[in-house]
Amino acid sequence: MAGFGFIRDKLEIKFLILYIADRVIEPIPFDTVLELTLCDDGIDYFDFSDCLADLVRTGHLTLSEDGLYAITDKGRRNSEICASSLPYSVRIRTDKNVSICNQKLRRKSQVKASTSRRPNGTYTVTLSLSDDVGSVMELDLMVPREEMAQEVENRFRTNPEGLYSALLGTLLGDGKRT
């Protein structure tokens, strides 16, 4: 074990990984599982990776072809049974970190931007914004250069609500803008 934390052995690390996987809203990559699991000084990278591999091998978690981990029904049942075995302070810290992670995952699924090349050499940037109910906005823009397309994508991801508000303001404005 790495340091002085509340997690003492590999079994507790497995309980923690299952606790996390049971609470995230969608499958997550290795780095995210690692980041969420390293919330206690008693956990080191090597023990973590051994435990994660064991959980996949025993059918508690699945690993998709694109590298995302998800909990199985077996893992969910065991997580529910073992959650109370985790130290309270670790559960509280984990719940906070998982909540932040879930907010980021929701945001990522609600704000999408992609670029495709057109036959004439220009690019189409597709931007979409949705909320919990459904689509709020879908917009295709033609841009002449790939670096412009990337800049449009990045700015949209940073502030999609700003674009939505500006677009509505322009479309619903009084027409006196210059």
Secondary structure, DSSP 4 states (H G I P E B T S, - for coil): --SS-S--SHHHHHHHHHHHHHHSSS-EEHHHHHHHHTTSTT--HHHHHHHHHHHHHTTSEEE-TTSEEEE-HHHHHHHHHHGGGS-HHHHHHHHHHHHHHHHHHHHHHHEEEEEEE-TTS-EEEEEEEE-SSSEEEEEEEEESSHHHHHHHHHHHHH-HHHHHHHHHHHHHS-S---
